């Protein structure tokens, strides 16, 4: 039996559920317990400011069973926006039943209808082989890019420039 999956934009009343899904995602994929208050604040800010992103929710019989968030990156190389797929979560009992596929195809269709959107991107934990397989099955391609970051919320702050060595010129150059 095929179960109809409806996709809708998250509203402020969904914030607690979205934050809970985000916390579950981090715990399941990275064994990372998140500060729930910090996550809720982040979700509230997205829901209150469309420039920060948008959450899309998948529902079955009016029950939210999955989500993803879209954020935006301008590409000067392509003169267009990449939509980044983030915060992907599907409830365990709904995995493998087309929920993410429905979310992805919905977003793909929305993006392809915008003349200033040049593509979709996402990042995935390097150890999450199951997710990589799903993304490739949907037509996404692995790229040569890797993600580097400085997380000011996690790492102790350092003095700016502390890790850099003073540049020196080759002998004979001044």
C-alpha positions in Angstrom: 0.0 0.0 0.0 1.3 3.4 -1.0 1.0 6.0 1.7 0.6 9.6 0.5 3.3 11.9 1.8 2.4 15.6 2.0 5.2 18.3 2.1 4.6 21.6 3.8 6.6 24.5 5.0 7.3 24.5 8.8 5.6 27.2 10.8 6.5 28.7 14.2 4.2 26.1 15.9 6.5 23.4 14.6 9.6 24.7 16.3 9.7 22.3 19.2 9.4 19.3 16.9 12.0 20.5 14.4 14.4 21.2 17.3 13.8 17.7 18.6 14.4 16.2 15.2 17.6 18.2 14.9 18.8 16.9 18.3 18.0 13.3 17.4 19.8 13.7 14.0 23.0 14.9 15.8 22.8 12.1 18.3 22.2 9.3 15.8 24.6 10.4 13.1 27.5 11.9 15.1 26.9 10.7 18.6 26.7 14.4 19.5 24.4 15.6 22.2 23.3 19.1 21.4 22.3 21.9 23.7 18.5 21.8 23.3 18.1 25.5 24.2 20.7 26.6 21.6 19.1 24.4 18.9 15.6 25.7 19.7 16.9 29.2 19.4 18.5 28.4 16.0 15.2 26.9 14.8 13.2 29.8 16.0 15.5 32.2 14.1 15.2 30.3 10.8 11.4 30.1 11.2 11.3 33.9 11.9 13.6 34.9 9.0 13.2 33.3 5.6 16.6 34.8 4.5 18.2 32.3 6.9 16.5 29.3 5.4 13.3 27.3 5.3 12.3 24.0 6.9 10.1 21.6 4.9 8.2 18.9 6.7 6.9 15.6 5.4 3.5 14.5 6.8 1.6 11.2 6.7 -2.0 11.4 8.0 -1.2 14.8 9.5 1.7 13.4 11.5 5.2 14.9 10.8 7.5 12.0 9.9 10.5 13.9 8.4 12.2 17.2 7.7 14.9 19.0 5.9 16.1 22.6 5.9 17.2 24.6 2.9 19.9 27.4 3.3 21.3 29.5 0.5 24.8 30.1 -0.8 25.6 32.5 -3.6 28.0 31.2 -6.3 29.8 33.9 -8.1 31.2 31.2 -10.4 27.7 30.2 -11.6 26.0 33.5 -11.0 23.3 31.7 -9.0 22.2 30.3 -5.7 23.0 26.8 -4.4 20.3 25.5 -2.1 22.0 23.6 0.7 20.0 20.6 2.1 20.6 20.4 5.8 19.0 19.0 9.0 17.7 15.9 7.2 15.8 13.7 9.6 13.2 11.0 9.1 11.6 9.2 12.1 13.1 5.7 12.4 9.8 3.9 11.7 9.5 5.8 8.5 13.0 5.3 7.1 13.1 3.4 3.8 9.5 4.3 3.0 10.1 7.2 0.6 10.0 10.1 3.0 13.3 11.6 2.2 12.8 10.9 -1.5 9.5 12.9 -1.3 11.2 15.8 0.5 14.1 15.8 -2.0 11.9 15.7 -5.1 9.8 18.5 -3.7 12.8 20.7 -3.1 14.4 19.7 -6.4 11.3 20.7 -8.2 11.0 24.0 -6.3 14.7 24.8 -7.0 14.5 23.9 -10.7 11.6 26.4 -11.2 13.8 29.3 -10.0 15.9 30.8 -12.7 18.5 32.1 -10.2 19.1 28.7 -8.5 22.0 26.8 -10.0 21.9 23.6 -8.0 21.4 21.6 -4.8 24.2 20.7 -2.3 24.4 18.9 0.9 27.1 17.6 3.2 27.0 14.2 4.9 29.0 12.7 7.7 31.8 10.7 6.1 30.8 7.6 8.1 27.1 7.7 7.0 27.3 5.1 4.1 23.5 4.6 4.1 22.8 8.3 3.5 25.4 8.5 0.8 23.8 5.6 -1.0 20.4 7.3 -0.9 21.8 10.6 -2.1 23.6 9.0 -5.0 20.4 7.0 -5.9 18.6 10.3 -6.2 21.1 11.6 -8.7 23.4 13.6 -6.5 27.1 13.3 -7.3 30.1 13.1 -4.9 32.3 16.2 -5.4 36.0 16.8 -4.6 35.1 19.4 -1.9 35.7 18.7 1.8 34.4 20.8 4.6 36.7 22.7 7.0 35.3 24.7 9.9 36.1 26.7 13.0 33.2 26.2 15.4 33.1 29.2 17.8 30.3 27.5 19.7 32.3 24.4 20.4 36.0 25.2 20.4 37.7 27.5 22.9 38.4 30.8 21.2 42.0 31.5 20.3 43.8 34.8 19.5 43.3 35.8 15.9 46.4 34.8 14.0 47.7 32.7 16.8 48.2 29.6 14.6 49.8 31.4 11.7 53.6 31.7 11.1 55.1 34.9 9.9 55.6 34.6 6.2 59.2 34.6 4.9 60.4 35.2 1.4 62.8 33.0 -0.4 66.5 34.0 -0.1 67.4 36.9 -2.3 63.9 38.3 -2.4 62.8 41.3 -0.4 
